[in-house]
Amino acid sequence: MLGIAFVLRAVGDAAHGGRLSFLSWLSPIGWAQQVRPYAGERWWVPALGVGLGVALAGVAYALVARRDIGAGLVPPRLGPATAPPSLRTSLALAWRQQRGSLLGWSVGMFLLGLAYGGSAKGVGTLIDTSAQLRDVIERMGGSRGLTNAYFVATLGICALIASAYAVQAALRARSEETAQRAEVLLATPVRRFAFAGSHALLGAAGAAVLLLVTGIGAGLAYGVAIHDVGGQLGSLVGAALAQWPAAVVPAAITLALFGFVPRFTTAAWAVLGAFVLLGQVGPLLHVGQPVMDLSPFSHTPKLPGVDITFVPFVSLTVIALAVAAFGLAAFRRRDIG
C-alpha cells in the first residue's frame, strides 16, 4: 500500500497539471505535499488524513469484534495431510514462505519503474527550472546527459530498495530460529547450510528479479514516451541489473551477522542505512572518496551512458560470496537459539 501511494503521487506530480494529475489526490503522500507550506497554505488538506484515519480505525474496530483470536474473518481450514513433492527440500520450503513477499515487492518495483520511466522525458525541462535541482541530480548520477544522470540516480535508489528486500529475505532465517521452528526443522536430515543458504539464495535471486522488473517498467514507459521501446528496454534493464552485485552485499553481511552474532542480526538494517546515507547524502556533503568507497553502491558503473567495466561486478560478487560463506561456516558451529 505504501508503494502504491508513492507511485500514485509520483505519476500525478509528473503529469504537471495534465490529465493524470488527479492521481496525486488519491495518495496520502500527495496530500502532505498539497498542504503547500510557505506557498499558499491549504490548512484543510490535513483533515483528509485525519478523516481517513478515523474511518479506517472505525472499520478495524468493527471487524476485530467479528473475527476469531489468532485468525481472520475467513475461518482457517486444515491443510493436506502430506506435503506435495514440491516441498521436499529446504529451498522449496523457503520459497513457499517468501513467494508472497517477493510478488508484492515485484509489483511495487514494476510500478516504480513505470513512474520513473514515465517522468524521464520531462526531466530536462523540470531541471532547467532549478539550478539547485540540476546540481543534485548531477552529483547523484554523474555529469553526462541529464536524462542518463536521472536514470543513474533513480536506479540507484531502486537498487537500495532491492537490497532491502534481500536483507529482509536473509533475516527470515533468524526469525525462524527465534520462533523455534528452525530447531524442529534441523532435527530432521535438513542441514544447516541448506536451511540458512536457502533464504540467502532467495534474497539474492529476489533482488535480481526486483531490479529486472524495475528496468522493464522504466524501459517500457520511457521507450513509449520517446518511441524507442526496443532500445530503451534493453538499455535500462541492463543498467538496473548492473546494480545487483552491490545490492546483495548487505544481504551477505546479514548472513555473516546471523552466523557470528545472531542477537545482532537486525543490525544489518543499520549497515544498509549507512550505505543509503553515503550514497544519497554523501555527494551532497562532499564526503571524501575513501569514505564513499565503503559503500558497495559507489563502485557500480553509472549506467546508462558509460562503457561497462566488469571489474566492479566480479569484485563485489566475490566479496558477497566470501562474506556469506563465513556466515554459513559460523552458523554450522554455533548453538541454535
N, C-alpha and C positions, 0 to 999 in steps of 0.2 A: 504493500500500500504506500509506503514511503517512496519507493521507486516510481510508482505511478504518479504520485503527487509531484515529484520532481520533474518528470517528463512532461506532464501537462503544463506546468509552469514554464518550462524551457521552450516548448513548442509555441505556447501562447505569446511569450515575450519575443520570440524570434519572428513572429508574424508582423511585428511593428505596426499594429493597428489594422492589419488585414483581416481576412475572413475567419482566421483561426485564433485571433487574439482573445476571443471569449474563453478559450481553454484555461487561461491564467486564473479566471474567476472560479474554476472548478477545483482548484488546488488550494489547500490551506497555506502552502508555501507562497502561492501567488497572493493570498490575502495579506500576508505580512508585508509584502512589497507594495501592495496597493494602498497601504496606510500613508505612504509618501511623507515620511518625517522630514521636516525642514523644507518642504517643497509643496505646499498646498495640502496640509494635513487633512486626512479623512478619518475623523475620530469614530465614525460609525462602523468602519470596517472591522475592528476587533470584536464587535458584537457578533459577527458571523461565527468566529471561532468559539466564543463563549456559548452561543446558541447551539452549535453543533455538538460541543462537548456535553452540555446539559442533556440534549436529546439522546445522544449515544449512551450516556450514563443511565438514563431512564430505561432505554431498551435493554441494556445489560441487567439492570436490577429486575426487570420483569422476567427476563429469560432465566436468570440464575435460580429463581424460585421454582422453575418448571423442569429442571434437569436433575439427574442423579449426581450425587457427590462422586467425583472422580471420573465422570463420564460426560457425554454431551446430550443434546436433545434427542438424538437418534440412539436407541439402545444398542450397545455393542453386541456382536454375535461371536460365537465360537469360531475359531479358525479350523483349518483341516487338521486331522489327527496326525498326519505325517507331512514333513516338508517336501516340496517338489524337488526334483533333481537340480533345479537351478539354484538351490540354496545349500549345496553340499560343500561349498568352500567358504573360507573366511572372507575372501574378496567378494563373493556373491552376497554374503550377509551384509557386508559394509555397503555395497551398492544398494541393497534393499533399504538400508537405513538412511542413505543420503540422496537417493534419487529425487525425492520430492523437493528437497532443498535446492539441488542443482537445477531442477526445472524452473523453480521460481526465480532463482538468480539469473538464469539464462534469458527468461522473458524480459526481466528488468534491464539486463545489459543490452539486449537487442533493441529495446525501445530507446535506451540511452544513446546507442549508436545512431539510430534514426534521427534523434533530436540533434545530436552534434553534426551529423552529415547534412541535415536539412538547414542548419544555421550557417554552414560554412560558406555558402555562396555570397552572403551579405556581410561576411566578417570584415572585408576590406573597407566597405562603406562605413560600417559601425566603428571600426578602429580609427578611421580618419577623423572622426569627430572628437577624439580624445588622444592627445599625445601620451598621457599617462597610461591609458589602457594599451596603446601600441607598445610602450616600453615594457609593460608587464608581460604581454604575450610573447614579445621577442626574447625577454630574459628567460621565460619558462620554456620556450620552444626553439630558440635559435634565431639567427639573423637572416635567414633566407626569406622567400616569399611569405607574406603574411598568412596565406591560406595554409601553406605547409607548416608554418610555425603554430598556427591554430590547431592543426591536427596533431602535431607533436605534443602540445600541451594537453589537449583533451584526451588523447590516447594514453598519455602518461597517467592521467587521473583514473582512467578506466583500468590501467594495469594495477594501480593501488587497490581498486575495488576487487579485482580478480584475486589479488594477493590476499585480501581479507577473507575471501571465500576459502582459499587454500588453507589459511590458518584455522578457520572455523572447522574445516573438514578434519585437519590433523588433530585438533583438540577433542574430537569425538572419541578418540581412544582413551583420553583421560577421563571424560565424563562416563564412559562405560566402566572404567576402573573404579571411580568413586561411587558409582551406583551399584557396585558389587556384581555386575553382570560379567565383567571380564574374567573374574576368578572362576566362575562356573564354566565359562567357555573354555578357559585354558586348562580346566581339569579333564577335558576331552583331548583327543590327539591333535587339536589345533596348536600350532607352535606360536610362540610369542612374536617371532619375526613376521609371520603371516598376519597375525592379528593387528599389530601396530602398522606394519607396512601397507596393509590394505587401505587403511584410512588415509595414510600419507599419499599413496599412489592415486587414490580417487581425488584427493585435494589437488595434486599436480595436474592430473588429467582434466579435472573440472576447471581449473584456471585456464587451461588451453582452450576448452570449449567456450568459456565466457569471452575470452579475447577473440575467438573466431567469430562468434555471433555478433560481437560489437563491431568488428571490422566489416562483416556482411551488412549490418544495418547502416553503418556510416557510408560504406561504398555504394549501397543501393540509393540512399537518399541523396548523396552528393552527385552520384552519377546521373540520376534522373534530372537533377536540377541543372546540370551543365550538359546534358545529352551525351554522356560518355560513361555508361554503366560498365561496359566491359573493362575499360582501362582503369577506372577508379576503384572498382570492386577488387581487382587483383592487387592494386597498389595499397589500399587501406587494409585489406585482410593481412597482407604481408607485414605492414607496419604494425598492426595490432599484435600479431603473433611474435614479432620480434621482441616484444616486452616479456614473453613467457619466462625465459631463464631468470630474469630479475624477480619476477612475480613469485617464483617458487622458493626463493632463498628464505623468506620469512617462514614459510611452512617447514623448511628443513631445520631452521632454528627452533621452531616449535617442537619438532620431534626430538631434537637434542635436549631441550629442557625437560621434555616428558621422560626421557631416559635417565638423565643425570639428577635433576632436581624436580621431581614430579609435582611437589607442592607449589612450585613457582611456574608451572607450565603456562598459566594465563599471562605471565609477564611477556609472552610473545606479542600480545597486543601493544604493550609499551614499546617493544622493538619496532613493530610496524608503524606505530605513531611517530617514533623518532625519524624513520625513513620518510614519512609523509612531511614532517616539518622541514627536513633537509631539502626535499625535492620541491616543495611548493613555496616555502618561505626563504630558504637559503639563498637562492639567486637574488631575491629582492633585497636581502640584507647584506649582500656582497660577502657571504661567508667564504672563507678560504677554500681553495680546491682540495687540499688534503682532507679537510673535514667533509666536504661534499662527497669525496670518494668513498666514505664509509657506507654510503647507501648504494645498494646494488643497482638501483634505478638510474644512477648517474652514469653508469657505464654502457647503457644500451644506446645503439646508434639512433640519431634523431631522424627517424623515418616518419613520413616520406620526404624525399628531397635530397638525400645524400646517398653515396655509394655504400653498399653493405660490406661490413667487415665482420668476419666470423670469429675473430679472437675473443671479443666480449661474450658471445654466445657460448663458446666452448668453455671459457674460464668460469663463467657464472654457473654453468651446468655442472662442471667438475666440483666446484665449491659446494653447491647444493647437495650433490650426491655424497661427498665426503662428510659433510655435517650430519646428514641424515643417517649415514652408516654408523657414525659414532653414537648417535642417539639410539639406534636399534641395538647396537652392541651393549650399551649401558643398560637398556631395558631388559635384555636377556639375563643380566646378572643381579638385578635388584629384586627386592621383595615386592609382591603385588600389594597395592594399597599404601 
